[in-house]
Structure formats: C-alpha cells, structure tokens
Amino acid sequence: MTVFIRAALVAAGIGFALILGIAGSSNNADASSYQGRASWYGPGFHGRKTASGERFNMNAYTAAHRSLPFGTKVRVTNKRNGRSVVVRINDRGPYSGGRILDVSKAAASRLGLVATGTAPVTLQVLR
C-alpha cells in the first residue's frame, strides 16, 4: 500500500510540475509568437496621448497591441518580404477587425508596409 501511495504522490507531483511548466519540454517560441495582420498609424495621431499616457511619436519604433503589457518589446516580421523591426508596446489596439498589431509609421516603413497599409506578420515577444 505504501508503494502505491508513493507512486500516486510522485505522479501527482509530476503532473502538477508539468501544468506549471516547471518540468517537461516547452517551446517558448510557440508560447510567445503570434501570427496575423498588422497595420500602421501615424500622422493623424502624432503628438496625441497613447493608452500608456505617453505622446505618440510616429517616428519611433512603437506599436499598439490589445493585451501585451506596456513596455514589452516585440520583433515584428513581415511575412511577405522577411523584413523585421523591434517595437515597444505603448498603446492599445488595433480596433479594426482581423488585425493583431498597429505599428508606428517608422516601423511600417522599416517593414515595407506603408504603401499596402497591412501585411501578414509574425510577432515574437522578446521581453
């Protein structure tokens, strides 16, 4: 009976550790990577306050995301051309359906999506 109880406790402990992510293999890239469409915003918002309270600067590498914490750095890669940029989340949005990120005009220029307005992207959360 004691062996059975020990085995049950060990199994429960391993299961709990796996649930918490302490043991087992985990792919952090999967947990912190997203795919979807990005758009950009700029001139009409330049100088206005963002949701974080800072002034929007369309010439800075910043972005709006619905839920990532302010200050989070994210690598954004345009899936059409492979170009990427690191942005800092400082605003909330996008509020247009089907999009996962709004980037500043500077970031959009670096990504090559100013002319098209939107592009399929991959987001990798850095910190």
N, C-alpha and C positions, 0 to 999 in steps of 0.2 A: 504494500500500500504506500509506503514512504517513497519508493522509486516512482510510482505513478504520480504522486503529488509533486515531487521534484520536477519530473518531466513536464507536467502541466504548467508549473510556475516558469520554467525555462521557456517553454513555448509561448506563454503569455508575455513574458518579458521581451522576447524576440519580436513578437507581433507588435507590441507597443513601440519598440525602438524603430521598427520599420515604418509605422504610422507617423512617428515624429521625424523620420528622416535621419535618424542617428546611425542606423546600420543599413546595409544593402547598397546597391549602386543607384545613384541618381544622376541624371543628366541635367546639370544646372543650365545648360544652354536651352534645353527644352522648356524648363520652368521659367526662364526669363527672356524668351524670344516670342515674338508675335508677328503675324503677317496680316496685311490688309492694305487699304488705300490711304495715302497721305495727300493732303492738300496744303496750300500755303496762304498766309495772310500778311499784309504789310501796310501800305500807305494809309488806308482808312483808319488804322488802329495805332499808328506810330505816335508815341507820346502818351497814349491813354493808359490808365492803370490796368494791370492784369489781375487775375484772381488771387495771385500771391501778394498783391499790393505794390509790386514794383512797376515802373513805367515800361511799356512795351517799346523795344528798340528793334525795328525791322532789320537793322544791320548787324545784329548779334545772332549767335547760333543758339536760338531758343525754340521751344515748342510748347504746344498745348496738348494735354492728354487728359482723359476723363478721370483716371483714378491713380496714376502714379504719383508718389509724393513730390512736392515741390523740391527742386534741387537735384532730383535724380538725373543722372547722365545716361543718355541712350544713344547707341550707334544706329543710325538710320541708313539703310542701303536701298537704293533704287534698283528694283529687280529687272528693269528694262535695260539699264546701261551699266550696272555694277558700281556706280559712284556712291560714296558714302560720306557721312559727316556725323560728328558727335554733337548733340544738342543737350541743353539743360531744360528740364521741365519747369516752367514758371507760370503756366496759365492752364485753364480748363477748357476743354473742347476736344475734338470738333463737335459742332452741333448739327452737322449735316450727315444724314444717314449713310451708313456704309463706310465711313472713314474712321480710322483709328488714331490719327495724328494730324495736327496742323503745325506746320513749321514756319519759321520766320522767312522773309524774302531772301535774306542772306543764305540761309540753309537751303532754301529751294533752288537758288542759283547754283550752289555747290552740287546739289543733287541732279540738276538738269531738268527741273520740273516746272519752271516758271511759265514757259510757253504752253505746256499741256494743261497746267492747273492741278492735275492729280497724277499719281503714279502708284503702281503696286510697290510696296516696300516690305522690308523685314526690319523689325526693331529688336535690338539686343540691349537689354538693361545692363549697364555697366556698374552702377552703384547709386 
